[in-house]
Amino acid sequence: MSKYGEGKDLPNLEMLKSHCFATIPKPEGNLTGRIALVSGATSGLGYATALHLARLGISTLVFPVRSLKKGEQYVQSLHKDVPSFRGKVKLVQVDLCRLDTIAPCVAQIEKEIDRLDFAILNAGAARTNFTQTPDGYEETIQVNVLSTGLFAVLLLPLLDKTASLPQPSGAVPTQLKPQLEIVASDVHYWARNDLFPRSGNFLEQINSEAFFKTLPHAEMYNISKLLDVFMARKLAALPATEKIQVTSTNPGLCKSALRDDFGAVAAWLINQISWSAEFGTRTFLHAVLESHPSGSYISNGIRRPTSTFACSEEGIKLEDQFFKELVDLYAQKAPETKEILGRA
């Protein structure tokens, strides 16, 4: 048995049964005095997450957004949708298709807030046609993995600092580690590992148009979510996260703008059997408001084993290679990550 356990498979029928009969309790608590960051908060799952946090009395929400104007519209909607919300909302500008915008965004966050209790990294992309970012990476991989990971690493010092601060008076749960949550998905069970590059330069190869063209429809999204599981586990093992709880989460099949690239008919059909964003993102709150072993994968509100491949010798070898290349990339793009990750 590997260090991650035996893992499991998730046949389509089992997934559908779990989806149809899932019960996820509505999260409860009092988040007064706490601060949360939610990426992707100007669309379905991210906005639903913000609504949960606002309903529970979060004191400050931080929204990294590409468009400040669009962000302002969602701030107004948030106060309208949760009239009881009396907290602050801070907008910071970032473009996850441009890695060089992430460090300045985090620097601004560090100047404007003195603690960070929750970092819920939800922003995502799902391209069915090859789309290259200005940085030269395939967009699904850059947004879901490369940029999300860089954001996570750069936020670690603020999360670590928060671990040494007093717990907010009146907050429930009363004792809570700072939380880093990377949104993954059950589709990681279906990632076609037989299609993965087997030689070096893994990140270079999976970001190439030639590799994209070898993949079945929407397979790159599945791969990106497997890499998110890998990334969360590797970050959880760092000394830099010793005082932080790291999780990856599955919101389930939810109504989402992510499927806009699938075409109108396919998106409509999928959305007919999808959960509401409110229901799916309950898992996000259970991941951060409850104690889990760091590195856990949370689905339907509880801890679940990851895929058989992710727990296999071959999967762990790929995880190690992927993370090494990721660390090397970050050292080039954001040299400050060397000090953060050098604590490993």
N, C-alpha and C positions, 0 to 999 in steps of 0.2 A: 504494500500500500504506500502511496506517495505521501508527501508532507501535507497535501491538500485533501487526502482521503481518496476514495475510489471514484468519485464523480458519478454522473448518471446520464442517461440519454433521455430525450424528450420527444417521443413520437408525436406526430400531428394530432392524432386522436386524443392522446393524453393531455396535450396542451389545450385542445378545444374543450375537453371535459373540465379541466381545471378552470378555464376561463369562464365557462358557463355557470359553474357552481361556487365560485370564489366568494368568500365572505371576508371583508377587510374592515375592521371596526374604524369608525371615525376617530381620528386622533384627538386626544384631549391633553390639556396642560395650560400653564400660564407662563408665557414667554416674556413677561415684563423684564426690562433691563437687558435683554439679549439682542444681539445683532446678527442678521442673516444676510448672506449674499446668494442670489439666485441668478444664474445665467440663463438666457433664453426666456426671460420673464415677459416678453412682449408677444408671446404666442401661447397656444393651448396648455401644454403641461407645465411650463414655467409660470404662466399666469395663475393657473390653478394652485400651484405650490405657494405662490405669494398670497393667494386668498386664504389658504389654510393658516399660514403664518400670521397674517393680519387678524384672522378670527381668534387666534390664540394669544393675541396681545403683544406681538413682537414690537420692540421699541424702535428698531431701525431696520429698514430693508435697503440693501444695496443692489441696484440693477446695472450690470454692465450691458450696454446697448450700442448698437452700431449707429442708430439714429436717435439723437437726443430729443428731436421733435416728436417722433413716434413714442419714445419713452414717456414723455410728458403726458401724452394721451392716455397711456396705461396707468399712470399714477392717478390721474383724475378718475379713471374707471375703478381703480382699486378702492378709493375712498367712497365712491358711489355704491359699489357692490358690498362693501363691508362698512356700514355706517358707524359701527362701534370702534373702528380703527382710529387710534389717536397717535400712532407712531410717525416717524419720519421716513421719507424715501429719498435716497441719494442716487442720482444717475451718474454713471461714469462711462466714458466713451471707449469702445474697443471694437475691433473688426477681427473676428476669429479666422478670417481668410488671409490675415496679415500678421504673422508672428511678431513683427516688430512693434505692434500696438499694445501687446499684452503687458510688458514690463512697465511702460508709462502708466497704464491703467491701474496696475497694482500699486505703483508708487503713489498715485493719487488717493487710492483707497487708504493706504497706510497713513497719509497725512490727515484724512478727514474722519477716521474712526480710530478709537483706541483699543477696540477689542473686536473679535470675530468669532461668534459661537458656532455658526453653521455656514459652510460653503457648499452649496448644492449646485453642482455643475451639470446642468441639464441641456444646454444649447446643443443642437444637433442638426445634421443634414443627411439627406438620403437621395443621392443622385442616381438615376437609372441610365443616364448618358454621361460619358466621360466629360468632366468639367474640371479644368485646371485653375487653381487659384493664382493670384499674382505672385505668390511665393514659389510656384512651380509644382505644387502637390495636388493630388486628386482631392476634390473638395470634401467628399464624405470623410476621408481619412484625416485631412487637416483639421476640420472642425471638430469631429467626434473624438479624435485621438491626439494629434500633435498639439493643437492649440489648447484643448481641454487639459492635457497633461502639463503643459507649460504653465497654464493658469494655476493648476493645483500646486505645482512645485513652488511657484513664486508666492503663493499664499501661506505656505507652511510656517514661515517665521511669525506672521501675525497670529495664526492659530496656536502656535507654540507659546507665544507671549500670553495669549488669553488663558492658557492652562494654569498660569501662575497668578492670575487675578482672582479676586474674591468672586464667589458665585453671587449673582444678582439677588437682592433681598426680595422675597415673595415669589421668586420663580419656581415653577413646578415642571419637570423634576427639579429637586433642589440641588442635586449633585450631578453635573453633566460635563463630560469631556467635550472640548471643541470637536466639531464634526466636519470631516471632509467626505462628501458623497459624490461619486461619479456615476452618472446615470448610464446603465448598460441596458440589457434586454435579454429575454429568453431566446431571442433569435441566435444568441451566441452558441446555443446547443446545436444549431443547424449549420454552422460555418463549415464549408467544404475544405477540410484540412488537406485532402488529397490534391487540391489545386494550389496549395501554398508553394512559393519558391523554396527550393531545397538547398540553394547555395547561399553565399554571403550576400551582403547588401540587401537585406530583407525590405527595409523601408524604401529604398530606391526602387526596387522591383515592383512592390505592390502599388506604388504611386505612378507607375508608367501606364501609358495608354495601351501598350501592347498587352500588359497583364489584365487590364480592365476588360479588354475585348475577349479574353478567354473565359470570363465569368458568366454564369447564368444571371437572369434578371434579379436585380436587387441584392446580389450576393455580396457586393462590397459593403453594404450596410451590416450584414451578418458578421463579416470579418471585423469591421470596426468595433462592434460590440464585444466580440471575443477579446480584442486588444484592450478594450476598456476594463474587462475583468482582469486581464493580465496586469494592467497598469495599477489598478487598485491594490492588488495583492503585493506587488513589488513596492509600492509606496508604503503600504502598511508595515513592511518589514524593515524600513529605514529607522535608524536612531532618531532622525529628525521628526518622526511621527510617534515617538514613544509615548507622548502625553496626549495624542490625538486619536480619535476613533475614525478609521477609514472604512468605508463600505462602497460596494457597487450595488445598484438597485435595478429592478425590473418593474416598470409601471404597467406592464401588461399591454394588451392590444387596446389602445385608446383612440378616440377621435383626435386627429392631429393634422396640422398643416404639413407635416413631414411627407405625407403621401401625395402632395400636390404634383410632384414630378412623375407619379405613376400613371397619370392620365385621369380624366374626369370619371370615366366609367369604373376603372379599378378602384380609385379612391372612394367612390360612392359605395361600391359593394363592400369594401373592407369596413367602412364606417358604419354600415348597417349592423354589424355584429360586435362593434367596438364598445368598450366601456366609456363612460364620461371621463373627462380629464380629472374631475374632482375625485372620482372613485379610484382611478389608477394612481394618482399622486398621494393617496393615503399611505401607500408603501413608503414614499419618500420621507414622510413624517415619522412613521414607525422606525425607519432606519436610524434617524437622528435623535429621537426622543427615548429610545430604549438602548440598553447595553447589549452589544454584540462583540464577539471576538473581532479585533481589527483585521480587515481584509475580507470580511464576510460578504456573501452575495445574498441580498434580501429580495424575495419575491412573494407576492400576495401577503405582504406584511410580516413575513417570518424568514428566518435564515434557511437557505436551501443549498444543496451541493451544486457545484458548477459542473460543466459538461465532462463526460468521460475523457475526451481528448484533452481538455484543459488540465486534467489531473494525471494524465499519462506521462511517461518518461519523455516521449516525443514532444508533448505539449509543453512540459516544463522547460525542456531544452529550447524550444522556440520562444517561450516567455523570456528566458534569460537573454537570448540573442536580441530580441526586440527591445528589451529595456536597456541593454547596453548601447544599442544604436540610438535609442531615444535620448539617453543621457549625453552621448557624444554630440547629437544634434543640438540639444539645449545649450551645451557649453559653447557652441559656435554662435548661436542666435541670441543667447542671453547669458553672458559670462558669469553673472551673479549666481546662477544656479550651481556653479561649481562649488561655491562655499556652502550652499544649502545641502547639496547632495554629498559633498565631501565629508559630511558628518557620518556617512555610512561606513 
